Amino acid sequence: MSTGTPSPAPHTRALFGTDGIRGRANIHPMTAETALCLGQAAGLMFTRGSHRHQVLIGKDTRLSGYMIEQALTAGFLGAGMDVVLAGPLPTPAIAMLTRSLRADLGVMISASHNPYEDNGIKLFGPDGVKLSDAHEAAIEAQMATDLRSQLAAPDSLGRARRLNDAAGRYIEGVKGTFPKGLRLDGLKIVVDCANGAAYRVAPTALWELGAHVIPMGVSPDGFNINRGCGSTVPDQLCAAVVEHSAHLGIALDGDADRLILADEHGEIIDGDQILALIAQSWAKTDRLTGSGIVATVMSNLGLQSFLRGLGLDLHRTQVGDRYVGERMRALGINLGGEQSGHVILSDFSTTGDGLVAALQVLAVLVRQGAPASEVCRVFKPSPQLLRNVRFTGPSPLGDARVKAAIAEAQAALEPEGRLLIRPSGTEPLIRVMAEAEDDALIARIVGELCEVIAAVARTPETAA
């Protein structure tokens, strides 16, 4: 009997992006047909040995989740796998429960911070870790074959059941990450659940730890996930923190694998500051493993300078918490994340967990007894500006005019500044980021680059 993930076969990915498969619901690739085929292919690939194989499936609160869930279920059952349905739960809960149940595979149906019209599928191996690029490519290769002759015989079809206590199991797991002997008594916390997957578990976990909880975004209707709320639109959270004189605001995204905080003044605390605070706290207590932390190319230079002052390194990866996790495991590091609020604490979770990260910040607040505005701003960020340019058709980054503009911008920022141009892995966007000590300079460079990219994106003869 195999206990690990099967060895991948060489193949080029087309369906999978930086965080699973994602797209417009009921339009390729996010169709019931694709989900059915994916369930069959992944089920066949992860069925090894004579034991009863099972897959855990969770989802967020999008209307299309019902369609994708049923199609995936049919695919896995047809491949001979038993299916355990967890219902609406955060992505990190599915990672945790996949390991806890000794499942052969975990699946999360979510498009994270995207609007309800989109949906996505993320896959976890039996270790609760997101599948590698190679494994995703191998599943795609399997999907391209004739699966009909490989499916289970009538007497070997899988069975489906619901895991009725899934939410309670995750809540207990989350509470177990909070330091023993500490409570949140006396703290007033606003938590915005983005009308998403954490709408029940996040307020409950905080309340059970003693906090006075003011919940927001806890009335999902299938259409309102991430709409004007959550970590990507924290304006209402910031206003609510001030209105209720709260000590802290916590904004999660649709699948609760990332967070943004607001201090008592309603001022935003981003993922870089959260990483810095936890790194500082864990370094003092010898809990930090490895030579530093892992973050992406988007993280601020101020974070790098702060860590250097602590004698720690900042190891950068490409954007995507999956790549952060892979580097952490390779280097033996237990803290990593992204400026956007993905924070991976590998002592507790294999993927980003917004609620667990928030509890680590709250532990520092409780111990220091100081306001969040003092505790959570541990370094001064370098001026940084990020803008997005939407496009249709081929990427404009291959156009000669765009390449020339990028080269000119890089020269203008040397030697201390930094320029990062990259396509989004989840949306048809080009992200343009510049960082330097001169605010006016980065504003001019980003503005000019965005104009060139937008102009090329509207030109029919744009090079691919």
N, C-alpha and C positions, 0 to 999 in steps of 0.2 A: 504494500500500500504506500502510495506517495504522500508525503506530508508537505512538500513544498510546491511552488508553482512549476508547471511544466516548462520545458525548455522551448524558447521561441524559435520560429523559423524566419529566415531573412525575407523581408517584404517591405515595400514602401507604404507609409501611412497616407491615406487620403481622407478617410472619415474622421479620424481622431485629430484633435488639436492639442493645445497646451493643457487642457483640463477635460479630457474625455471627448465625447461627441456632443456638439451643440448646434442648434439652428432653430429656425422658425417651426413652431408646432404644426404638424400635419403637412409639412412641405419637406421634401428630401433634404437632409437625411433623417429628420426627426419625424418619421412616419411609423405607423404600426407595422408596416411591412419590414422596414429596416430593423425595428426593435425585435420583431419575431425572429428574423434571420440572425441578429446578434445573439439573442438568447440561445438559439440552436448551436451556433458556432462556438460561443464561449462555453456553453454547457458541455459540448463534446470535448473541447480542449482541456477543461478542468475536471473531467471525469476520468480518474485513474485509480485502478485497484478495485477490490470487490466490495468495499463498504458502501452504505447508502450515502450518496453524495447530496449536498444541499447548498443552496444559494440563498442569501438574505437580501431582500429588496426593500429599500426605503425610498421616500420621496418627499418633496416639499409640498406646497399648497396650490400649485398651478392646476387649472382646469384640465390641461392636457396630461397631467400625471396619471389620471385614471386610464386613459388610452394606452400610454406607454407601459404602465405597470401590467395591464392585462396582456398586452402583446409579448412583453418580455417573459411573463409567467408561462404563457403558452409555449414559447420557444424553449425555455429551460425544461418544462415538463416533457416536451417531445424529445429532448435529448436525454431523458432519464434522470434528471435531477429533481430532488424535492425542493420546493420553494417555501421559504418562510417570509411572510409579509409583515413588515414592521409598521407600515403606515407613515404618516408625516413625522419625520425626525431629522435632526441636523446631520449633515454629512459626517462629522466626527463620531456621531453615535453609531452610524452604520459601520464605520471602521472599527470601533470598539466592540460592537456586538458580533461582527464577523469573527473576530478572534475568540470572544467569549463562548460563542456557540460552536466553535471548531468547524465553522462552515468552510466549504471549499472555495467560495467566491462571495463577494459582497457587491451590491449594485446600489448606487444612489441616483435617483431620477431628479435632476435639478439643473437649472441654468444659473444658479448662484445669484448674482446681483442683477441679472438681466430682467427685463419686464416679463409679464405673464405670457405674452405671445411667443416667447422663446422657451425651449426646454433643452435638457441635456441628459447624458448618461455617463456616469463615472463608475469605473470598475476597480475593485479592491481584491487583492490576492488573499489567501487564507491567513496571512500574517497581518492583515489590516492595512497594508501599504498599497497605494495606488499603483496600478500596473505600469511597467516601464514602456517606453516607446517601442521596444522590440516585441514585447508581448502584445501590445495593441496592434502592431503591424501583422503579427502572426494571426490574430483573430480576424483581421480584415482579409488575409489570405484564405483563411478557412471559410469566410462568408462568400468568397468568390467561387468556391467549389460546389459541386452538386451534393447538397447535404442530405437529400432524400434517402439515399441508400445507407446513410450512417446513423439515422435516427433510431430511437429505442423501439424494441418490439412491443406489441400490445401489453404483454405481461411485465414489462420493465419500465413503463411510463412513471413519471414522478407524481408526487402528491403535493398539494398546497395547503398551508395552514397559516393562521394569523398568530403573531406573537403578542398576546394581549398585554403583557407587562413590560413591553419594550421601553416605554417612556420612563417608567420607574427604575428600570435597570440603569438607564443612562444617567438619570438624576443622581442616583447613589454613586455612580462612578465619578461624576463631576464633583460632588461634595467630598469625595475621598481625596481629591487633589488639594483641597484647602487645608492649611496646616492645622494639625490637631491642637486643641486648646484655644483656638481663635474662633471668634464669632463676629457677625456683622451687626450686632445689637447697637442701636443708636445711629446707624447710617441710613440716610434716605437716598435711595438709588432709583433713577429713572432708567428703564430698560425698554428700548425700541426693538421689537422683534421683526420688523419689516413685513408684518402679516405673512410670515414665512414659517419655516420648519420648526423654529424654536418658540413658537407662540405660547405653548404650554409649559415646556420644560424649563425655559430660562427664568421666568418669574417665580416658578415653584422652587427651583433650586436656591435662588437668592433668598426667598422668604423662609425656607427651611433652615437657612444658616443665620437667620435673625434679622435680616434687613427689612426696613420699611420700603416696600417696592411700589413704584408707580409705573404700571405697565402701559406701553404704547404699541401700536401695530400688532394687536393680538386678536383681530377680528377678520381672519382670511375669508374671502368669498370666491376664490379661484381666479379672480381678476386683479386684485389689489396688491399682490406681492411686490415689494420694492417701490410701489407707486408713492412718490413724495415722502418716503420714509426709509429707515434703515441706514446702513453705514455709508451708502453712496449719496444720500440726501439727508444729512443730519441736522438740517435747520430747525425742524420741529423739536428734535431732541434737545438742542441747545436752548431753545426758548423755554421748554418745559423744565429744564434744570433750574433756570433762573426763576421761573414762575413759582416753582414749588420749594425753592431754597434747598435744593438737593445737594448732597455732597459729591455725587458723581453721576454722569450719564453714560450709558452703555448702548451703542447702536450696533446691532448685528445685521448681516445681510440675509438674503433669502434662504440660504441653507446653513447659516450660522457658523461657517468655517472661518469667518473673519469678523473683526470688530473695529470700531472707532470710538474713542472716549471723548467726553466733554467734562471739563473741570467745573468747579462750583460757579464760575462766572459765565459758563456757556461757551468757553473757548475750546476749540478742537485739539485733541491729543492724538497724533497719528501713530501708525505702526512703528515707525522708527523710534519715537520716544518711548513706546511701550517696550520695544526690544532693549533699548538702552537701560530703562529702569530695571527690568528683570535681570539683565546681564549684570548690572551693578549689584543688585541684591544677592543674586546667586554666587557671584564671585566672592563677596564678603563672607559667605557661609560655606565656601568650598563646594557648592553644589554644581557649579558650572564645569562641564567636562570639555576636554579638547583645548585648543589654543585660542578660542574666541567664539564667535557666532557666525552664522551663515545668513546672508541676505542677498538681494538681487541687485542688478545694475541700476535699479531705480532708487535705491536707498541714498539718503543725503550724505554729502561729504562730511557734514558735522557729526554724524553718527560715527563715521570712520575715525575722525580725530578724537572723539570722546573715548572710544574703545582703546585707541592707541595710548591714551593717557592712563588707562587702567592696565596697560600691558597686554592687551588682547588684540587679536587680529579680526578683521572683517573679511570673510571669504565671500566673494560675489559669484552669483550664478545668473543664468538667463531668467527671465520673468516666468513665474509659475511656482506655486508652493510644492509641486511634485519634484521639481529640480532642486529646490532648497532641501527637501527631505532626503533626496538621494545623496547630496553633498554632505549633509550632516551625518548620515550613516557611514559614508566613506571616511570621514575625518574623525569619527567618534565624538561628535559635538551634540549637545542635547538642547540647544536653543537656536532657533532660526526663524526667519519670516520675511515679510514684505512690508513696504511702506504703506500699502493699501490696507493692512490690518490682518493679513494671514500671519498667525504666530504659531509655530510648531514647538511644543514642549515635549520632546520625545520620552521624557520620564513618564509621561502620562498618556500621550496620544501619538499616533503615527501620522497624523495630518493636522492641518490648522484647526484650532478649536477656539472660537471667540469667547465662549463662556468660561472655559478653563483659563484662558489668558487673562480675562477680566478678574478672575479670582486671585491670580498671582499679584496683580496690581492692587487689589483690595487688601490683600495680606500686608503689603508694604504700608498702605494707608493706615490700617489698624495699628500696626506696630509703631509707626512714627507719630501717629496722632496729629498729623499736620494736614492742611488742606491739599487737595489734588493739584491746585495751581502751583504749589511749591514742590510737592513730591514728584510729580509726573513730568516736569520740564527739566530734564537733567543735562541737556546740551542745547547750545544755540545753533539752529540749522543755518546752513549756507543758503543764500537766496536761490530758489529753484522755481522754474516755471514749466508747467506741463499743459499742452493743448492737444486736442484730437482733431483730425481731419477725416471726415467720412468720405468714402469713395464707392463707386460701383464699377464692376468690370475688373480688368487686371490691375494689379498693384502699380501705383505711379512711381514706386521707388526705383524701378529699372530705367526710368527716363533719364536721358543725358542732362536735361535741364535741372532735374532734381539732384542728380549726383554732383553737378557743378555747384549748386547752391549749398549743398551739405559740406562740400570741401571748403568753400569760402567761409561758412559759419564756423567750422572747426578751427580754421586758421585764426579767426577773430577771437576765439575763446582761449587760445593757447597763451601761456603754458598752464595756468592754474584752473581754468574752467573746464567744463565737461559737457559734451553734447551726446544725446542718445536719440536715435530715430529707429523706430521699430513698428512693425505691423502688430495689431492686436491679435491674440490667438483665439479670441472668442467672438469678435465683431469685425465688420469691414471698416476698420479705422486705422489710420496711421498716427502713432503717438509721437509727439515732438517734445522733447525735454531738454532744457539747457540749465546749467548750474554754474554760477560764478559769484564773485563778491559784488559785482556791479549790476544792480537791479535794472537800470536803464538798458544796459548792454544785452542782457538776456531777454528782455521784453522785445527789443528790436530784432534780435536774431530769431526768436521763436515766431514773431509776427511775420517776418519776411519769408521764413521757410514755409510756414503754413500757407501763405499766399501762393508761393510757387507750386507747392504740392496740390493745393486746391485747383489751381489753374490747369495743371497738367491732368488732374483727374477728370476734368471736364472736357479734355481734348480727345477726340476719337482715336487719333493715332498714337496715343500713349503706349510706350513700350511695356511689355510684360516683364 
